[in-house]
Amino acid sequence: MSASYKHEDCIHLIFKELEKNPKFLSFTETELCQYFSKIDTNCDWFKYYEDEKLAGFVAYYCNDVLTRKAFITLVLVDSKYRGLGIAKKMLTETLLEIKSKGFDECGLEVKPDNLNAISIYQTLGFESKEIQDNIIKMHKYM
């Protein structure tokens, strides 16, 4: 991680996850650097802490003011904090924030084998919109 980021704690958590699970994000090294720069600059962030340590985050876009559609680009919980309901808590708070900004809809993408995430998203009211290139596109009306 040679670049400097405003949300370096989150970028570090992504690197940590990629070390354990290299298929977590399907990017080349160059694309990964571009993605980090893009989300660091353009995303809103909801960060969740346990014992003053970053336990997880949600990175999302609330920048399409014409369509009022938000997009959650990444949800990540540190492996040592999984199974504690943190993802659901973070997403619930993120959706409240998105709604408070005047957005009517929220989308996200998830891999079909990520059954835990799909279950959480469905519990929060997300519905499958389409499957494209082995990715499930989901949305929720606010």
Backbone as numpy.savetxt, mean C-alpha at the origin, in Angstrom:
# Nx Ny Nz CAx CAy CAz Cx Cy Cz
20.55 1.01 -0.53 19.70 2.18 -0.53 20.60 3.41 -0.53
21.01 3.83 -1.72 21.95 4.93 -1.81 21.28 6.30 -1.87
20.06 6.37 -2.39 19.37 7.65 -2.50 18.84 8.08 -1.14
18.53 9.36 -1.03 17.95 9.89 0.18 16.45 10.09 -0.04
15.65 9.60 0.90 14.20 9.66 0.78 13.58 10.36 1.98
12.47 11.06 1.75 11.72 11.67 2.85 11.13 10.59 3.75
10.72 9.49 3.14 10.10 8.38 3.87 11.05 7.19 3.91
12.27 7.48 4.31 13.33 6.48 4.31 12.99 5.27 5.18
12.25 5.49 6.27 11.87 4.38 7.14 10.99 3.37 6.39
10.10 3.86 5.55 9.22 2.98 4.77 10.00 2.29 3.66
10.87 3.03 2.98 11.69 2.45 1.91 12.57 1.35 2.50
13.11 1.60 3.69 13.94 0.59 4.36 13.12 -0.68 4.64
11.87 -0.50 5.08 11.01 -1.65 5.35 10.73 -2.45 4.07
10.59 -1.75 2.94 10.41 -2.44 1.66 11.64 -3.26 1.32
12.83 -2.68 1.47 14.07 -3.41 1.22 14.16 -4.65 2.10
13.80 -4.49 3.35 13.82 -5.61 4.30 12.90 -6.74 3.82
11.70 -6.37 3.33 10.76 -7.36 2.82 11.29 -8.02 1.55
11.92 -7.23 0.67 12.46 -7.77 -0.57 13.59 -8.77 -0.32
14.35 -8.57 0.76 15.40 -9.53 1.11 14.80 -10.88 1.45
13.67 -10.88 2.15 12.99 -12.12 2.54 12.18 -12.70 1.40
11.56 -11.81 0.61 10.64 -12.22 -0.44 10.93 -11.41 -1.70
11.89 -11.85 -2.52 12.28 -11.08 -3.71 11.15 -10.87 -4.72
10.09 -11.65 -4.64 8.97 -11.50 -5.57 7.88 -10.57 -5.02
8.16 -9.96 -3.87 7.21 -9.04 -3.25 6.80 -7.93 -4.22
7.77 -7.36 -4.90 7.51 -6.37 -5.95 8.16 -6.87 -7.23
7.43 -6.82 -8.31 7.92 -7.36 -9.58 8.52 -6.25 -10.43
9.65 -5.72 -9.98 10.33 -4.65 -10.69 11.78 -5.03 -10.93
12.36 -4.50 -12.01 13.80 -4.59 -12.18 14.43 -3.61 -11.19
15.73 -3.66 -11.05 16.40 -2.76 -10.11 16.17 -1.29 -10.50
16.24 -1.00 -11.79 16.01 0.37 -12.27 14.57 0.79 -12.00
13.60 -0.08 -12.30 12.20 0.24 -12.05 11.93 0.44 -10.57
12.60 -0.35 -9.73 12.43 -0.22 -8.28 12.89 1.16 -7.81
14.02 1.62 -8.28 14.51 2.95 -7.91 13.54 4.03 -8.37
12.99 3.88 -9.58 12.01 4.85 -10.07 10.74 4.81 -9.23
10.30 3.61 -8.85 9.11 3.46 -8.02 9.31 4.12 -6.66
10.47 3.87 -6.04 10.75 4.48 -4.75 10.71 6.00 -4.84
11.31 6.55 -5.87 11.32 7.99 -6.05 9.91 8.52 -6.25
9.12 7.81 -7.05 7.74 8.23 -7.35 6.87 8.21 -6.09
6.90 7.12 -5.34 6.04 7.06 -4.15 6.53 8.01 -3.06
7.84 8.14 -2.93 8.39 9.03 -1.91 7.95 10.47 -2.16
7.88 10.85 -3.41 7.54 12.22 -3.79 6.03 12.47 -3.87
5.28 11.49 -4.41 3.89 11.74 -4.77 2.84 11.12 -3.87
3.20 10.19 -3.03 2.20 9.50 -2.21 1.92 10.22 -0.90
0.73 9.95 -0.39 0.41 10.24 1.00 0.74 8.96 1.75
1.06 9.07 3.02 1.50 7.91 3.80 0.72 7.82 5.10
0.33 6.62 5.44 -0.18 6.35 6.78 0.81 5.38 7.39
1.47 5.80 8.46 2.47 4.97 9.13 1.94 4.51 10.48
2.25 3.27 10.82 1.78 2.68 12.06 3.00 2.25 12.89
3.01 2.66 14.15 4.15 2.36 15.03 3.72 1.48 16.19
4.59 0.56 16.54 4.47 -0.26 17.74 5.76 -0.05 18.53
5.64 0.32 19.78 6.82 0.55 20.62 7.83 1.48 19.94
7.30 2.55 19.32 8.10 3.57 18.65 8.89 3.06 17.45
8.54 1.87 16.94 9.18 1.32 15.74 8.13 1.23 14.64
8.55 1.51 13.42 7.64 1.42 12.29 7.22 -0.04 12.12
5.94 -0.31 12.30 5.42 -1.67 12.15 4.81 -1.87 10.78
4.42 -0.79 10.11 3.83 -0.91 8.79 3.41 0.44 8.25
2.97 0.42 7.00 2.52 1.65 6.36 1.59 1.34 5.20
0.85 2.36 4.81 0.06 2.35 3.59 0.52 3.56 2.78
0.90 3.33 1.53 1.25 4.41 0.61 0.11 4.53 -0.40
-0.42 5.74 -0.55 -1.59 5.90 -1.41 -1.56 7.25 -2.12
-2.27 7.30 -3.24 -2.37 8.52 -4.03 -3.75 9.13 -3.87
-3.77 10.40 -3.58 -5.01 11.20 -3.56 -4.75 12.41 -4.44
-4.41 12.16 -5.70 -4.04 13.28 -6.56 -4.88 13.38 -7.84
-5.86 12.50 -8.00 -6.73 12.59 -9.17 -8.02 13.31 -8.78
-7.93 14.63 -8.69 -9.05 15.42 -8.19 -10.21 15.51 -9.18
-9.96 15.24 -10.46 -11.04 15.28 -11.45 -12.00 14.10 -11.26
-11.46 12.89 -11.12 -12.31 11.70 -10.97 -12.60 11.39 -9.51
-11.86 12.00 -8.61 -11.97 11.76 -7.16 -11.78 10.28 -6.83
-10.82 9.66 -7.54 -10.47 8.26 -7.28 -9.08 8.22 -6.65
-9.00 7.62 -5.50 -7.71 7.42 -4.83 -7.18 6.04 -5.22
-5.90 5.82 -4.97 -5.31 4.53 -5.30 -4.30 4.15 -4.22
-4.48 2.98 -3.64 -3.52 2.45 -2.67 -2.47 1.67 -3.45
-1.24 2.13 -3.40 -0.19 1.50 -4.18 0.58 0.45 -3.40
0.63 0.58 -2.06 1.41 -0.39 -1.30 0.95 -0.43 0.16
0.77 -1.64 0.64 0.47 -1.89 2.05 1.52 -2.87 2.53
2.21 -2.54 3.61 3.25 -3.43 4.11 3.28 -3.40 5.63
3.28 -4.58 6.23 3.45 -4.74 7.67 4.73 -5.53 7.88
5.59 -5.03 8.74 6.82 -5.74 9.08 6.48 -7.16 9.53
7.25 -8.12 9.08 6.95 -9.54 9.35 6.79 -9.85 10.83
7.51 -9.15 11.70 7.40 -9.46 13.13 6.11 -8.93 13.77
5.35 -8.12 13.01 4.10 -7.57 13.53 2.86 -8.12 12.81
3.07 -9.10 11.95 1.93 -9.65 11.20 1.05 -10.51 12.10
-0.22 -10.56 11.73 -1.18 -11.35 12.48 -1.78 -10.61 13.67
-1.49 -9.33 13.79 -1.99 -8.53 14.92 -3.12 -7.58 14.51
-3.55 -7.67 13.26 -4.62 -6.81 12.78 -4.17 -5.42 12.36
-2.86 -5.24 12.22 -2.32 -3.92 11.89 -2.72 -3.47 10.50
-2.68 -4.37 9.52 -3.05 -3.99 8.14 -4.48 -3.46 8.10
-5.38 -4.15 8.78 -6.78 -3.71 8.77 -6.93 -2.35 9.45
-6.23 -2.14 10.57 -6.27 -0.85 11.26 -5.74 0.26 10.35
-4.60 0.01 9.70 -4.01 1.02 8.83 -4.93 1.35 7.67
-5.49 0.32 7.05 -6.37 0.54 5.91 -7.65 1.28 6.31
-8.19 0.94 7.46 -9.39 1.63 7.95 -9.11 3.12 8.12
-8.01 3.46 8.74 -7.64 4.86 8.94 -7.33 5.55 7.61
-6.67 4.84 6.72 -6.35 5.40 5.41 -7.62 5.71 4.63
-8.58 4.79 4.66 -9.84 5.02 3.94 -10.62 6.21 4.52
-10.56 6.38 5.83 -11.19 7.55 6.45 -10.52 8.84 5.98
-9.22 8.81 5.88 -8.46 9.97 5.42 -8.78 10.27 3.95
-8.85 9.23 3.13 -9.18 9.40 1.72 -10.56 10.03 1.57
-11.51 9.52 2.33 -12.88 10.05 2.28 -12.91 11.51 2.74
-12.15 11.83 3.80 -12.14 13.19 4.32 -11.55 14.19 3.32
-10.76 13.68 2.37 -10.19 14.54 1.33 -11.14 14.71 0.14
-12.33 14.11 0.24 -13.33 14.29 -0.79 -13.29 13.29 -1.93
-12.61 12.18 -1.73 -12.53 11.17 -2.78 -13.69 10.18 -2.63
-14.25 9.78 -3.78 -15.45 8.93 -3.82 -15.15 7.45 -3.98
-13.97 7.14 -4.47 -13.64 5.74 -4.79 -12.17 5.51 -4.50
-11.84 4.27 -4.18 -10.45 3.90 -3.94 -10.18 2.58 -4.66
-9.07 2.50 -5.34 -8.67 1.28 -6.02 -7.36 0.76 -5.46
-7.10 -0.49 -5.78 -5.83 -1.12 -5.42 -5.65 -2.35 -6.30
-4.45 -2.90 -6.28 -4.16 -4.12 -7.02 -3.51 -5.11 -6.06
-3.83 -6.39 -6.26 -3.30 -7.42 -5.39 -3.05 -8.69 -6.20
-2.03 -9.42 -5.83 -1.75 -10.69 -6.49 -2.75 -11.74 -6.02
-3.22 -12.60 -6.92 -4.24 -13.60 -6.57 -3.83 -14.56 -5.46
-2.53 -14.78 -5.27 -2.09 -15.70 -4.22 -1.96 -15.04 -2.85
-2.21 -13.74 -2.77 -2.12 -13.03 -1.50 -3.49 -13.07 -0.81
-3.85 -14.27 -0.38 -5.20 -14.51 0.15 -5.51 -13.72 1.41
-4.52 -13.53 2.28 -4.74 -12.73 3.50 -5.11 -11.30 3.15
-4.38 -10.71 2.22 -4.67 -9.33 1.83 -6.05 -9.24 1.18
-6.36 -10.17 0.29 -7.66 -10.16 -0.38 -8.78 -10.23 0.64
-8.62 -11.08 1.64 -9.63 -11.22 2.69 -9.83 -9.90 3.45
-8.74 -9.24 3.79 -8.81 -7.95 4.49 -9.52 -6.93 3.61
-9.12 -6.85 2.35 -9.72 -5.88 1.44 -11.23 -6.12 1.30
-11.63 -7.38 1.17 -13.05 -7.70 1.05 -13.80 -7.33 2.32
-13.21 -7.59 3.48 -13.82 -7.22 4.76 -14.07 -5.72 4.83
-13.20 -4.94 4.22 -13.31 -3.48 4.24 -14.20 -2.95 3.10
-14.79 -3.85 2.33 -15.74 -3.42 1.30 -15.19 -3.33 -0.11
-13.95 -3.74 -0.32 -13.41 -3.75 -1.68 -14.00 -4.92 -2.46
-14.25 -4.68 -3.73 -14.77 -5.71 -4.62 -13.82 -5.89 -5.80
-13.74 -7.12 -6.30 -12.92 -7.38 -7.48 -13.55 -6.72 -8.69
-12.74 -6.00 -9.42 -13.21 -5.30 -10.61 -12.84 -6.09 -11.86
-11.58 -6.55 -11.90 -11.11 -7.33 -13.04 -9.79 -8.01 -12.66
-9.45 -9.03 -13.44 -8.15 -9.68 -13.30 -7.41 -9.45 -14.61
-6.21 -8.90 -14.48 -5.43 -8.57 -15.67 -3.96 -8.84 -15.37
-3.30 -9.58 -16.22 -1.87 -9.88 -16.06 -1.56 -10.45 -14.68
-2.40 -11.38 -14.21 -2.22 -12.05 -12.93 -2.27 -11.08 -11.74
-3.05 -10.03 -11.90 -3.28 -9.04 -10.84 -4.79 -8.83 -10.70
-5.27 -8.84 -9.48 -6.67 -8.54 -9.24 -6.79 -7.04 -8.97
-7.62 -6.38 -9.75 -7.88 -4.97 -9.53 -9.16 -4.88 -8.70
-9.06 -4.20 -7.57 -10.20 -4.09 -6.65 -10.54 -2.62 -6.45
-11.79 -2.35 -6.09 -12.19 -0.98 -5.82 -13.24 -0.96 -4.72
-13.38 0.22 -4.17 -14.37 0.44 -3.11 -14.94 1.84 -3.31
-16.27 1.92 -3.29 -16.93 3.23 -3.30 -17.02 3.69 -1.85
-16.75 4.96 -1.64 -16.71 5.50 -0.28 -18.10 5.88 0.20
